[in-house]
Amino acid sequence: MKRMSDSQQFPVAAHALAYLAHLGADTPARAVSSATLAASMPTNPVVVRRVTAQLARAGLIATRPGVGGGAWLLKAPDQIRLDEVLRAVDGCAHLGKPPPGVRGCPVGEKIPRQVAKALVAADAAAAKRLSQITIADLLADDA
């Protein structure tokens, strides 16, 4: 099966965390199944289980397999920043990378380096902004 891209994993992860927060799933007794999470997106429960496994490895949630299993938050929604979520799913706000330059071309020799610098700056700005947004913020009425 094809691996989901970073750009798909991050929204699934943020949605799953927000949904857990919305339901008050903060204890094993309040665990939410992957099928329920998947239905709220909508996506396949297998996709949700892959993403929740990553979130669990990052210490943001806990999971319990099987019938009656599910996921629940280990941190308060206002303590989970989106930059943490992005890192948890091995994602990045990376915008791409420039193609290699062409030797002897006055533009081709310089532009890749300059574009790379611009992309690094944009990536840093995106990461900084994500660090200022929490799961609780996603659920706010004015979000």
N, C-alpha and C positions, 0 to 999 in steps of 0.2 A: 504494500500500500504506500502511496506517495506521502511523504512527510509534509505536514502543513507548514507554510512559510511563516516567518517571523511576523509578517504583517497580519496574518490571520490569527496567530496564537495570542497576541496581545489583546485584541478586542474580546476574544473568547474569555481570556483570563479576567479582564476587567469586568466583563458582564457577569461571570460566575461569582466573583467576589461581591459585586454589588447586589446580586440576587440573594446570596447568602446573608448579607447584611440586612437587606430588606425583610427577609423572613426571620431575622433574629437567630440564625443558626450559629450559635456560639458555644454549644456543648454537644457531646455525642448524642444526647437524647433528642437534640433538634437537628440532627444530620439531615442533609438534603441529598437525595439520590441523583446520580448522573443523568438518569432519564428525565427527572424533573428539571434539572438545570438545562439539559439539552432542549427540552420542549420550550423553555423560555427564550431561546435564541433565534430561531430554531436551528439545531444542528444535530449531528449524530452523537449518541451517548459515548461512543468510543473516542470521539474527538474531545469531549469534555473530560473523560477519564485521563487521557494523555496530558491535558493541560492541568487538571487538578493534581496529578502526580508531580508535576513540576512545581506547582504552588506549595505542595506539601514539603517537597525537598527544600524549598526556600524558607520554610517555617511560617508561612502565612496562614495555612489551613492544616487540618488533620483529616485523614480519610479512613474509612473502615469499609472493607470489601464485603460483597455478598448481599443476600436479601436482608433488608433492614440496615444496610450500610449507607454510606454517603459521605458528605464532606461538611465540615463546619469551620468557622473562623477561629484562629488562635490569637488574633490581634483585633483590637477594636477598629471599626471602619475608619475612624478619624486618625488612626495610627498607621494605616497602610497607604503609602505614597505610590503613585503610578510609576515612578522610576524604579521602585522595588519590584513592581509587577512586571515591568518590561525586562528587567534583569532575570527574574525568576523563570521566564519562558525563553531565556537565552536570546532575547531580542535586542534590538538597538534601534535608535531613531535614525540609523544610517540612511542617507539619501542615495547611496550608490558610490561608484568610484569612476574617475575619469578613465577614458581609454588611454593606452600608451601613446606617447608622443611620436612624432615622425622626425628623425634626425634630418637636419638640413632645412627644415621648414621653420621660418621665423615664428610662426604661431604654434605649430605642432610641438616645438621644443619647450615652450613656456606654458602654454595653456593647461596641460594636465596637472602641473604642480600648482598653478594658481586655482584651478577648479578644486583640486584636492584640499587646499587651504580653506576655500569657501565652504566646502562640504563639512569639514571638521568643525568649523565655526557654527554652522547651522545645526549640526548634530549636538554640539555642546549646548546651544541655546534651547533646543528641544528637550534635552535631558534636564536642564535647569528648570524649565517650565513644568515638566512632569513631576519633578520633585516637590512642587508647590501644590499639587492636586492630590487629594486623598479619595478613597472609595466613598467616604461620607459626602464629599463634595459632589460626586457623580449623582448621588441620590437627592441632593438639595433641589428644591423647587425652582430655584433661579439658575440652575446649572445649564 
